[in-house]
Amino acid sequence: MVDIGLRYLSGRVNKLVFVVFVVILFYTLSLFIVPLTLEPGTVEGLDGAANQIVHREEWEDLPYYHRAIYLFSDLNCHQKHERSYSLNGNQMPVCARDVGIFIGFSLGFLLMSFVRGARNLKDILLDTMNLDTSISEIKKTIILIILGAAFTLPLILDGSIQLISDYESFNAFRTFTGLLFGFGFSVFISGIILSSSPFEDY
């Protein structure tokens, strides 16, 4: 299995997917390393908004590496304290759901680094799940729709219900739904890349 994986990695597209995995893994690990390597109580009690930098002044006195991770995370996550984990007395750079999403991204892109490309997108995705690819196109579509719903709906429903009701999820479940979504999304994106590859055997 390892030999097969290494042979696939010699292909151009698989190298691209693997590079994406390395970048995502670096950021994912940094989410844990950064709060663990700061003095306890350095970062706590954040409450911002997604898609904007809210806490720029909070990061100015941090070391460059820590500042970069928190600043990037500030841009793409709300960083609400009650929806985030703390490590070593410091709030993690992203919320509990985003932690799960990036772990899912890492697992998905790693898995897809060892999948053969130059095939129909449906066949790649079904093969990744160890499912029969010889079935009809209609059955393939139905199976993939069901799988897609299984990976994405928990996050969509959990987040949406929180917005329109008094329901408040809990962090472990947020992380779980994020992990499902991140894994499913990264497998799908990798499948698109691999299906466009001109290489069949790497």
Buried (B, 14 or more C-beta within 10 A) or exposed (E): EEEEEEBBBEBEBBBBBBEBBEEBBEBBEBBBBBBEBBEEEBBEEBEBEBEEBBBEEBBEEBEEEBBBBBBBBBEBBBBBBEBBBBBBBBBBBBBBBBBBBBBBBBBBBBBBBBBBBBBBBBBBBBBBEEBEEEEEEEBBEEBBEEBBEEBBBBBEEBBEEBEEEEEEBEBEBBBBBBBBBBBBBBBBBBBEBBBEBEBEEB
